[in-house]
Amino acid sequence: MANRTRTVRKELSFSDEEWNMIEQKMSQVNTENFSMYARKMCIDGYVIRREFSELKALTKELSNLARNINQIALRANETRNIYEQDIKDLQQYYYNVKRACTERLVKMIEE
């Protein structure tokens, strides 16, 4: 044991479901040696980090759109009429939000 090349020891715990998933993945690469598999995955595996700032911006735009719709609906209920300019403004805002959503989604797909 004194001649070990790997001196740092780490312990892992898994649920039965997690362990079954790991065993399936180990069988896909045709290995039964968990230590070797874990080292390989820890060193050569990749980490996926998702960035949600674009989705947060889209959510904010959609919230603004919903707020505008609610304001127009409230005014229409109070006055019993609706202004054509309100509808045009709402349509324009909708198309702007739709365009922004499309552009952001295309950008996310390209990344």
C-alpha positions as CSV (number, residue, x, y, z in Angstrom):
1,M,0.0,0.0,0.0
2,A,2.9,2.4,0.6
3,N,3.8,2.3,-3.1
4,R,0.4,3.5,-4.4
5,T,0.5,6.0,-7.2
6,R,-3.0,7.3,-6.2
7,T,-2.8,8.7,-2.7
8,V,-6.0,10.7,-2.6
9,R,-9.1,8.6,-1.6
10,K,-12.7,9.8,-2.1
11,E,-15.9,8.0,-1.1
12,L,-19.1,8.1,-2.9
13,S,-22.7,7.0,-2.0
14,F,-25.4,6.2,-4.5
15,S,-29.1,5.4,-4.3
16,D,-30.1,2.1,-5.8
17,E,-31.5,3.9,-8.8
18,E,-28.3,5.9,-9.4
19,W,-26.2,2.8,-9.0
20,N,-28.3,0.9,-11.6
21,M,-27.8,3.8,-14.0
22,I,-24.1,3.8,-13.4
23,E,-23.9,0.0,-14.0
24,Q,-25.8,0.4,-17.2
25,K,-23.4,3.0,-18.4
26,M,-20.4,0.9,-17.3
27,S,-21.8,-2.0,-19.3
28,Q,-22.1,0.3,-22.4
29,V,-18.3,0.8,-22.3
30,N,-17.7,-2.8,-21.4
31,T,-16.1,-2.4,-18.0
32,E,-16.8,-3.8,-14.6
33,N,-14.1,-1.8,-12.8
34,F,-16.0,1.1,-11.1
35,S,-12.8,2.8,-9.9
36,M,-11.4,2.9,-13.4
37,Y,-14.7,4.1,-14.9
38,A,-15.1,6.8,-12.2
39,R,-11.6,8.1,-12.7
40,K,-12.1,8.2,-16.5
41,M,-15.4,10.0,-16.2
42,C,-14.1,12.5,-13.6
43,I,-11.0,13.4,-15.7
44,D,-12.3,13.1,-19.2
45,G,-16.1,13.6,-18.8
46,Y,-17.6,17.0,-19.5
47,V,-19.7,19.3,-17.5
48,I,-22.8,20.8,-18.9
49,R,-23.6,24.2,-17.5
50,R,-26.9,25.8,-18.7
51,E,-27.2,29.5,-18.9
52,F,-30.7,30.7,-18.2
53,S,-30.3,34.5,-18.6
54,E,-31.9,34.4,-22.0
55,L,-34.9,32.5,-20.7
56,K,-35.2,35.0,-17.8
57,A,-35.2,37.8,-20.4
58,L,-37.9,36.1,-22.4
59,T,-40.0,35.5,-19.3
60,K,-39.7,39.2,-18.5
61,E,-40.9,40.2,-22.0
62,L,-43.8,37.8,-21.7
63,S,-44.7,39.2,-18.3
64,N,-44.7,42.7,-19.8
65,L,-46.9,41.5,-22.6
66,A,-49.4,39.9,-20.2
67,R,-49.4,43.0,-18.1
68,N,-50.3,45.1,-21.1
69,I,-53.1,42.8,-22.1
70,N,-54.5,42.9,-18.6
71,Q,-54.4,46.7,-18.5
72,I,-56.3,46.9,-21.8
73,A,-58.8,44.3,-20.6
74,L,-59.3,46.3,-17.4
75,R,-59.8,49.6,-19.3
76,A,-62.2,47.8,-21.7
77,N,-64.3,46.4,-18.8
78,E,-64.4,49.8,-17.1
79,T,-65.2,52.0,-20.1
80,R,-67.1,49.4,-22.1
81,N,-65.0,50.3,-25.2
82,I,-61.5,49.6,-26.5
83,Y,-59.3,51.9,-28.4
84,E,-57.9,50.8,-31.8
85,Q,-54.5,52.3,-30.9
86,D,-54.3,50.0,-27.9
87,I,-54.9,47.0,-30.1
88,K,-52.3,48.2,-32.6
89,D,-49.8,48.8,-29.8
90,L,-50.5,45.4,-28.3
91,Q,-50.1,43.7,-31.7
92,Q,-46.8,45.5,-32.3
93,Y,-45.5,44.5,-28.8
94,Y,-46.6,40.9,-29.5
95,Y,-44.6,40.8,-32.8
96,N,-41.6,42.3,-31.1
97,V,-41.7,39.7,-28.3
98,K,-42.2,36.9,-30.8
99,R,-39.3,38.1,-32.9
100,A,-37.1,38.4,-29.8
101,C,-38.1,34.9,-28.7
102,T,-37.3,33.5,-32.1
103,E,-33.9,35.2,-32.2
104,R,-33.0,34.1,-28.8
105,L,-34.1,30.5,-29.4
106,V,-32.1,30.4,-32.6
107,K,-29.1,31.7,-30.8
108,M,-29.5,29.1,-28.0
109,I,-29.7,26.3,-30.6
110,E,-26.6,27.5,-32.4
111,E,-24.6,27.4,-29.2
